[in-house]
């Protein structure tokens, strides 16, 4: 049986890193209040690994909150400690990831696992480093607003990206709104003729995302999209996501 942290699960974890003694898998899940991360540590050794520690070093614009700890373990800030991981057993360290105030320049979180391996009566310290990578859409949430509020915020969010997307299937306002709501977690605000406006925010920081689109141009083959935020990197990331979502 796998000793799991409360709410943690080893099922569906993808391999992230391994050495001769430990294999680390990870599972990300989008939730209303953030992105949940389960790190699954599996011992590959016959002997017990001692003083196991897991800690994250998130970039300034991301926050990582660990816990609750696995049975017998402890959590302090971004660090979880497990006194012992027995041979061929697993433990799950859970975490929640959110945005902080700041520029979302990178969505990669360096994460470390350290432990001591018992070899010929001695404890040899080991360390394994891995990367936890998120995508921008995992950090976006709906932000329902009125048309008047949207218009007021439009002038206050000056980092703009305006671009055209070729599409074969997203050629009506209804299809556009459905695609964007499903893929980017944006809230519909209003549709007027072929113009659509939507609003979202970054989970945790609440940083606003504003999207305006003209759908069905050039006989239904083109969508003209304008994205506005206060963050250059977020605007660039949104442009990439919009193009991926709509160019179908």
N, C-alpha and C positions, 0 to 999 in steps of 0.2 A: 504494500500500500504506500501511496505517496503522501508524506506529511505536507499538507497544504496550508498556506496562510488563509485566514478567513476571507472568503470571496475569491480566492485564487484558484486557478485551474491549470493543469499541465496539458490538457487537451488542446490541440491546434497550435501549439507553439512551434515556431519556425527556428531552425538552427541559426545561431548568431556567431558562435565561436567555440573553440575546444582546444584543449591541450591533452596531455597524456593522462590527466587525473580528473578533469572536470569538463563537462559539456554544458553550454549555456544556450537555452532557447528562449524565444520571446513571442508574446502574443499581444497585439494592440487591439483595442476596441473603443470605438467612438461612443461616448456617453454625454448626456446633457451638460454635465458640469466639468467635462474635460475628456482627456484620452486616457483610458486605463491601460496599464502595462503590467503584464505578468512575466517576470524573469524566472525561468525554470532552471535550477542548478541540479545537475545529475552527476553523482560521483561515478567515475570510471575505474576507481581504484578498489583494491580488495580491502585495504586498511581504512581506518577512519581519518578523514581530513579534519584538522583542528583549526579553530580561530578563523572561520570563514567570514569574510566581510564583502559587502557589495556597496558601492557608492557611485553616485552620478555627478558629473560636472557639466550641468546645463549651460548653454550660452546665456547672456544677460537677459534676453527677451523671453526665455522659457523658465518655468518653475517646475521642479520635480518634487513631489511629496511622497515619501515612502511609507509603507505600513498598511494595515497592521502587520506585525512581524510573524514569521513562521513560529510554530510551537517551540518554546525554549529560546527563541531569539529575542533581539532587542532592536529598536529603531530609534535613531537620533538624527534629526534633520535629513540630509541626503544619504545617510549611511545606515545600513542594516548589518547586524552582527549575528552569526549563528555559531554557537560554541563548537558543534561537531556535526559533520555530515558523514554518516556511516557508508561503508562500501556498497556501491550499486543502489543507493537510495537517492531520492530527490527531495528538494525543498523549493517552494515558490515564494519569491519576494514580490509583493504587489506595489504598484506606484500609480500616482495620478499626475498627468502632465497638463499644464495650462500655460497660457501666455501671460507675460508680465508687460508692464509699460515699457516701450522701447522698440527698436528696429528689429524686425524678423529677418536678419541677414542670413542666418543658418538655422536649419531644422534638424541638425545632427547633434545627438547628445553622447559624448564620450562617457563610457561606463566601465567600471573596473571591478574585478573579482580577485580577492587575495585569500590565501589559505596557507596552512602549513601541512606538508606531507611528511609522514613518519617513515624514515628510511634508515634501517639498521640502527634503530634506537635513537635516532636524531630527528628533530623537527626541522625540515627544510622549507623556508618561505618561498612561495610561488605567487605569481601575479599574472592575470589574464585581462587584456583590454579589448573592448568591443565597441561598436557604434550602434546606437539606436537611432534610426532615421524615421522621421515623420514626413508626411506630405501636407501641404497647406490646407486642403479640403478637410482633413481630419480635425483641424483647429477652428474651422468656421462653424458658426451657428446662426440660425435665423434671428433677425431683429425686426419684428413687425413695427412699422411706423405708418403714419398718415402721409398723404401726398404733400401736405404743407410742411411737415417736419422734414421729409426727404429733400424738398426744395431748399429749405433753410440750411441743411447740412451740406448740400452740394457745393455751395460757395466757400464753405469752411474746410473742405478737403481738397487741397490743391494739387495733389500728386496724381496726374491724369495719364491714362493710356487710352488712345483711341485707335481702333483697328477694325479691319473687315475680315470676316471669316466665310469661306466657301462651305456650303453645306448641301447635302442631297435630301435630307429627311427632316431637318428642323426648319420648316418653312412657314409656320404659322405661330402667332403669339402663344397659343395654348401649348404647342409642342415645345416652344422655347422655354416657357415658364416651368413646364414639367421637367425638362432636362436640367435646368439650372437649379431647381429646388432639390431634385434628387441627388445630383452630383456634387453641388457646392453648398448645399444646406442654406440657400438664400430664401428670404421671405418675399413673396409677391407683394407689391405695393399698389400698382395700378397698371391697367392696359388702356391705352387710348389709340384706336385704330390699329396701326402696326407698331406702335411704340410701347415698350414695356420697361417698367422700372422695378428694381428689386433691392433689398437691403439685407445686410448680414453684419456679423461682428466676430471678432476673435474671442474665443472662450477664455475667460479669466480676466483679460485686460479690458474687454469691451470695445476695442478699437473698431471703428465703423468701416464697412465696405459698402459702396454705392455703385450700382450698375444700371446703365441705361442702354437700351438696344432698339434698333429699327430692324424689324424682321420682314423677310419676303422681298427684299430688293433684287433687282435684276431677274425678274421672273421667278422669284423664290429661291434663287441659288446663293444669295449673299445676305449676311447679317452684319450690320454695322454696330459695334459695341464700344461704349465708353465706360471706363472703370475709374473711380476716384477713391483714394484713401489719403491718409497723412504719411504713409510709409512707402518710399520708393520700391523697396524689396517686395512688399506686399502687393503693390500694384503690378509689378512685373510678374510675380507668381500668379496673380489672378488672371492676367492676360494669357499666360500659358495654359492655365486650367480651362479658361473659356474656350480657347482654340481647340484643346483636346476634346472638350465636351460637345462642342457644336459642329465640328468638322466631320460629320457622319453622313 
